[in-house]
Amino acid sequence: MSNNSSRALTRTAAGNPVVRPISAADHLAFVRAQRSVSFLQTPAWGRVKTEWRSESLGWFDGPRLVGAGLVLHRPVPRLDRYTLAYLPEGPVIDWSSEIGAWLDPLAAYLKEHGAFAIRLGPPVVTDTWDATQIKDGIADPQIRRLTDMPGRWDDPVGARVSSQLKDAGWLPQNPLDGFGVGHPQFKYVLPLAGRTEDELLRGMNQQWRRNIKKSAKEGVEVTVSDGGPEDLKAFHDLYVHTAERDRFTPRPLSYFETMFTALRAEDPERIKIYLAHHQGDLVAATVMVRVGSHAVYSYGASATAKREVRGSNACQWAMIRDALAADCDVYDLRGITPTLDADDPHVGLVRFKVGTGGQAVRYVGEWDLPLRPMIYRAFDLYMRRRGH
């Protein structure tokens, strides 16, 4: 998983690496040299998040660039010269080594340049649970959460990173349900490395296999688009319909226009729309983002009518097959809540993702380091009052 990319980074000098700004071009070249990096740590993502100021930072061992991070700066209300410096799912450094050597120079640089706190989300896994375990957990009334069960696999790097962050004064920002202000701590992923399409199908539950077969039998056709104006509008209309039905607040079309323009400018293969049609009707649409060997199911939408033709499963299967063909190590279905309570409304999403086979993973989560404690406390109070 994303741990692999961080372990590829090495440092040879005896001292700490030096942190300084780098160009977007140097940042992108570094990202391309890694096996896998979160799309939230690409220079293009800074151009998507227009409400934040962004900068690319590099860690240097002598003349050699050995780490990189996209920093998003959020100003404090009424104190615009101070910012929260946020590195979502980053930075891209060697997390298996002594992390103080990497994070101390980062903190010094950001404090000097006006940050009142740093928030980061190390791309490091602590625990993994497989699909069978999760299915059994949902069926067991004694088990309410993923964390009530031991993981099938525990990563010592994750445990060490959590311990080192805590010892260095970083504060965990992980709410009980796994979804906070930032990005989810629990995700569902489908490992692809070394597997065939047939093996992936066999790993899915009967319902998923049946739905994929049914969509083909019903004549559902999935097309892949670069996100031109017509296709983007069709996706967005269906996404707004989905938001109204499922009661969430949709992002405006302009957000997706910015996202597609920025990510495609960086790499024409970075982002795609999958559109499932049945007899001329758009029944499902999804967005996939890929950086190196990591493919991400980013957004999904589905029509309320014609659910029986299983357009959503057809889109998912098309994305999984394309990720496999692109030599991806993992297909990432993004966030889940850690609930296994059969009565919890969130468990439906967990069940849907578990049907792919795959596994639930827990990351070390997001952590804050206050650099100016009084301003940090004021900001924290402001955010709590806003309900974020």
MOHUHU-V177184 format. One record per pair of residues at least 24 apart in sequence whose ideal C-beta (glycine too) atoms are under 8 Angstrom apart, sorted by the first residue. I is the first residue (numbers start at 1). J is the second residue. D is the distance in Angstrom with one decimal. If there is no record, write none. Layout:
BEGIN
i->(I/I)
j->(J/J)
d->(D/D)
END
This chain:
BEGIN
i->(1/1/1/1/1/1/1/2/2/2/2/2/2/2/2/3/3/3/3/3/3/3/3/4/4/4/5/5/5/5/5/5/5/6/6/6/6/6/6/6/7/7/7/8/8/9/9/9/9/9/9/10/10/11/11/11/11/11/12/13/13/16/16/16/16/17/17/17/17/17/17/17/17/18/18/18/19/19/19/19/19/19/19/19/20/20/20/20/21/21/21/21/22/22/22/22/22/23/24/26/26/26/27/27/27/27/28/30/30/30/30/31/31/31/31/32/34/34/35/35/35/36/36/36/36/36/36/37/37/37/37/37/38/38/38/38/38/38/39/39/39/39/39/39/39/40/40/40/40/40/41/41/41/41/41/41/41/41/41/41/42/42/42/42/42/43/43/44/44/44/44/44/45/45/45/45/46/46/47/47/48/48/48/48/48/50/52/53/57/57/57/59/59/59/59/59/66/66/67/67/67/67/67/68/69/69/71/73/76/76/76/76/76/77/79/81/82/82/82/82/82/83/83/83/84/84/84/84/84/84/85/85/85/85/85/86/86/86/86/87/87/87/87/88/88/88/89/89/89/90/90/90/90/91/92/95/95/95/95/95/96/98/99/99/99/99/100/100/103/103/107/107/110/111/111/115/116/116/116/116/116/116/117/117/117/117/117/117/117/117/118/118/118/119/119/119/119/119/120/120/121/121/121/121/121/121/121/122/122/122/122/122/123/124/124/124/124/124/124/125/125/125/125/125/125/126/126/126/126/126/126/126/126/126/127/127/127/127/127/127/127/128/128/128/128/128/128/128/128/129/129/129/130/131/131/131/131/131/131/131/134/134/134/134/135/135/137/138/138/138/138/138/139/140/141/143/144/144/144/145/145/145/145/146/146/146/146/146/146/147/147/148/151/152/158/158/161/162/165/165/168/169/169/170/170/170/171/171/171/171/172/172/172/173/173/173/173/174/174/177/177/177/177/178/178/178/178/179/179/180/181/181/181/182/183/183/184/184/184/185/185/185/185/185/186/186/186/186/186/186/186/186/187/187/187/187/187/187/187/187/188/188/188/188/188/188/188/188/188/188/188/188/188/189/189/189/189/189/189/189/190/190/190/190/190/190/190/190/190/191/191/191/191/192/192/192/192/192/192/192/193/193/193/195/197/197/200/200/200/203/203/203/204/204/204/205/205/205/207/208/208/208/211/211/212/212/212/212/214/214/214/214/215/215/215/215/215/215/215/216/218/218/218/218/219/219/220/220/220/220/220/220/220/220/221/221/221/222/222/222/222/222/222/222/223/223/223/224/224/224/224/224/224/225/225/225/225/226/226/226/226/226/227/227/227/227/227/227/231/231/232/232/232/232/234/234/234/235/235/235/235/235/235/238/238/238/238/238/238/239/239/239/241/241/241/242/242/242/245/256/263/269/271/272/274/274/274/275/276/276/276/276/278/278/278/281/281/283/283/283/284/284/284/284/285/286/286/286/286/288/288/288/290/290/290/293/293/293/293/294/294/294/294/295/295/295/295/295/295/295/295/296/296/297/297/297/297/298/316/320/331/331/333/336/338)
j->(36/125/189/191/329/330/361/36/37/38/89/123/124/125/294/95/96/123/124/125/155/157/158/35/36/329/34/35/36/37/92/123/292/92/93/94/95/96/123/124/94/95/96/34/35/34/66/67/92/93/94/66/94/61/66/94/97/101/61/61/62/101/102/104/105/59/60/61/66/67/101/102/105/59/60/105/57/58/59/60/105/106/108/109/57/58/60/109/55/56/57/58/56/57/58/65/68/56/56/56/58/65/56/58/68/70/266/58/65/68/92/68/92/291/292/292/92/292/292/293/329/291/292/293/294/329/330/92/123/291/292/294/88/89/90/123/291/294/263/270/289/290/291/294/296/70/88/89/90/183/68/69/70/87/88/89/90/91/92/123/70/263/266/270/291/70/266/262/263/265/266/270/70/88/262/263/70/72/258/262/255/258/259/262/263/258/86/83/91/106/109/91/93/102/105/106/93/94/91/92/93/94/102/92/93/106/110/115/116/375/378/379/382/382/375/114/114/115/116/372/375/114/115/116/115/116/117/118/119/379/110/115/117/118/119/118/119/120/182/118/119/120/121/121/182/183/121/123/183/120/121/122/123/120/123/122/123/124/157/161/157/164/161/164/165/168/164/168/168/369/369/371/371/371/372/371/370/371/372/375/376/379/368/369/370/371/372/375/376/379/368/369/371/173/182/366/367/368/366/367/182/183/363/364/365/366/367/161/165/363/364/367/363/155/157/158/161/363/364/155/158/361/362/363/364/151/154/155/158/159/162/362/363/364/151/153/154/155/158/361/362/152/153/154/155/359/360/361/362/359/360/361/359/203/205/354/356/357/358/359/340/350/354/360/205/354/340/340/342/347/350/351/342/340/342/340/339/340/341/338/339/340/341/186/338/339/340/360/362/338/362/340/362/359/363/364/364/364/364/367/369/369/370/367/368/369/367/368/369/370/365/366/367/365/366/367/368/365/366/337/338/339/346/335/336/337/338/335/337/366/366/383/388/366/335/366/334/335/336/362/363/364/365/366/335/336/337/338/360/361/362/363/332/333/334/335/336/360/361/363/332/333/334/335/336/350/353/354/356/358/359/360/361/330/331/332/333/358/359/361/320/330/331/332/333/356/357/358/359/329/330/358/359/320/323/324/328/329/330/331/293/329/330/324/321/324/320/324/357/356/357/358/355/356/357/354/355/357/355/313/355/356/310/313/310/313/314/317/308/309/310/313/276/309/310/311/313/314/317/314/278/308/309/310/278/279/276/277/278/283/309/310/311/314/276/277/278/274/275/276/277/314/315/318/274/275/277/272/273/274/275/318/322/272/273/274/275/260/264/268/272/273/256/260/264/271/272/273/273/275/256/257/260/273/275/282/285/273/275/285/287/299/301/282/284/285/301/302/303/285/299/301/301/303/304/300/301/302/304/287/289/326/298/322/315/318/319/315/311/312/314/315/306/309/311/305/306/307/309/311/311/312/314/315/315/312/315/316/319/319/322/323/323/326/328/327/328/329/330/328/329/330/332/319/322/323/326/328/330/331/332/332/334/331/332/333/334/334/356/356/356/358/358/360/362)
d->(7.8/5.7/6.7/7.9/7.4/5.9/6.8/5.6/7.8/6.7/7.7/3.9/7.5/7.4/6.7/7.2/7.7/7.2/5.8/5.8/6.6/6.2/7.9/5.7/6.4/7.3/4.6/5.1/4.3/5.8/6.7/7.2/7.6/6.8/6.5/5.8/4.3/6.6/6.4/6.9/6.8/7.8/5.2/6.2/6.2/7.8/5.8/5.9/7.1/6.0/4.1/6.9/6.3/5.1/5.4/6.4/6.8/7.4/6.0/4.7/6.1/4.6/7.6/6.4/5.4/4.0/5.7/5.1/5.8/6.6/7.0/6.7/6.6/7.2/4.8/6.3/5.7/7.2/5.7/7.7/4.4/5.3/7.6/4.5/7.1/6.4/6.7/7.2/5.9/6.6/6.0/7.4/5.0/6.6/3.8/6.9/6.7/7.0/5.9/7.5/6.7/6.6/3.9/7.2/5.3/7.3/6.3/7.2/5.6/4.5/7.3/7.0/7.3/6.9/7.7/7.5/6.4/6.2/5.7/5.2/7.3/6.9/4.7/4.7/4.2/6.5/7.6/5.5/8.0/5.2/6.2/7.2/7.3/3.6/6.5/5.9/7.0/7.2/7.3/7.4/4.8/8.0/5.0/7.9/6.4/7.2/4.1/4.6/7.0/7.1/7.6/6.7/5.1/7.4/7.2/6.0/4.0/6.9/5.7/7.9/6.8/7.6/6.2/7.9/6.2/6.4/6.9/4.4/5.1/6.8/4.0/7.4/5.9/7.7/7.6/7.9/5.5/6.6/7.4/4.1/7.9/5.7/4.9/5.0/7.3/6.6/7.4/7.3/7.4/7.1/7.0/7.9/6.2/6.3/7.3/7.9/7.8/7.6/6.2/6.1/3.9/7.1/6.3/5.2/7.5/7.4/7.3/7.3/6.6/6.4/7.5/5.5/7.9/6.3/6.7/5.7/5.7/7.2/4.4/6.8/5.6/5.9/5.4/7.0/7.1/6.7/5.4/7.9/6.2/6.6/4.7/4.0/7.2/4.9/7.2/7.8/4.7/7.5/7.4/7.3/7.2/4.2/7.2/5.8/6.3/5.7/5.0/5.3/6.1/6.4/7.0/7.9/6.7/6.7/7.5/5.7/7.4/4.9/6.2/5.6/5.0/7.6/6.2/5.1/7.3/8.0/6.8/6.1/7.1/7.7/6.1/6.4/6.8/4.4/7.6/5.7/7.3/5.8/4.1/4.0/5.5/6.8/5.4/6.3/4.9/5.6/7.3/7.8/4.7/7.2/6.9/4.6/6.8/6.9/6.9/5.9/7.1/5.0/6.9/6.2/6.3/5.8/7.0/7.9/6.9/4.4/7.7/5.6/7.8/7.1/5.1/7.7/7.2/7.2/5.8/4.9/5.0/6.4/5.1/5.0/5.4/5.0/6.9/5.8/8.0/7.9/6.8/5.9/3.4/6.2/6.7/5.2/6.8/5.7/3.5/7.3/5.6/7.5/7.4/7.1/4.5/5.6/4.4/7.8/7.8/5.2/7.1/5.1/7.7/6.2/4.6/8.0/5.0/7.8/7.6/5.0/7.8/5.3/6.1/6.7/6.8/7.0/5.1/6.0/8.0/6.2/4.2/5.0/5.7/6.4/7.4/7.0/7.7/7.9/7.7/5.4/7.1/6.2/4.9/4.9/6.1/5.9/7.6/6.7/4.1/7.9/6.2/5.9/7.2/6.0/7.7/7.3/7.6/7.5/7.5/5.5/5.3/4.9/7.3/5.1/7.6/6.5/7.9/4.1/6.6/5.0/6.4/4.7/7.4/7.3/6.0/7.7/5.7/6.8/4.4/6.3/5.7/3.9/6.7/4.8/7.2/7.2/7.5/7.0/7.2/5.1/5.1/6.4/6.5/6.7/8.0/7.0/5.3/4.8/7.3/7.0/7.0/3.0/7.2/6.1/5.4/7.9/4.1/7.4/6.7/5.2/6.8/4.9/6.2/7.2/5.4/7.7/6.4/7.1/5.8/5.7/6.6/7.3/5.5/7.2/8.0/4.4/7.4/8.0/5.1/7.6/4.0/7.3/7.7/6.1/7.4/5.4/7.6/5.1/6.9/5.1/6.7/5.8/6.2/5.8/6.7/6.9/4.3/7.9/6.9/5.1/6.3/3.7/7.9/7.1/5.7/6.8/7.1/7.7/6.1/5.2/5.3/6.1/6.0/5.8/8.0/4.5/7.5/7.3/6.1/6.6/6.4/7.1/7.0/7.7/3.2/7.5/6.1/5.7/5.2/7.5/4.6/7.6/5.8/6.6/4.2/6.3/4.2/4.0/7.3/5.2/6.9/4.9/7.9/7.2/5.1/7.9/7.5/6.0/4.1/6.5/5.6/3.8/7.8/7.4/6.4/7.8/4.3/7.3/6.6/7.1/5.3/7.1/5.1/6.8/5.4/7.0/5.5/4.6/7.2/5.3/7.7/5.7/6.9/5.0/8.0/5.2/5.9/4.3/7.5/5.2/7.3/5.3/7.3/5.8/7.9/7.3/7.3/6.6/4.4/7.7/6.2/7.9/6.6/7.2/6.7/7.8/7.7/3.9/6.9/6.6/7.2/5.2/5.4/6.4/5.9/6.5/6.4/6.9/6.6/5.7/7.0/5.2/7.0/4.4/7.1/7.9/6.5/5.9/7.6/5.2/4.1/7.2/6.4/7.2/6.6/4.0/7.1/7.0/7.2/7.6/4.3/5.9/5.8/8.0/6.8/7.8/7.8/7.8/4.6/5.5/5.9/7.9/3.7/7.5/4.8/5.0/5.7/4.8/6.5/7.5/6.3/7.9/5.9/3.4/3.2/4.5/6.8/5.0/6.9/7.7/4.3/7.0/6.3/4.8/7.4/7.4/6.9/6.4/6.8/6.5/5.0/4.2/7.1/6.6/7.0/5.8/6.3/7.0/7.7/3.6/7.0/4.6/7.1/5.1/6.6/4.5/6.5/7.2/6.7/5.1/6.2/7.2/7.4/7.6/8.0/7.8/7.4/6.3/7.5)
END
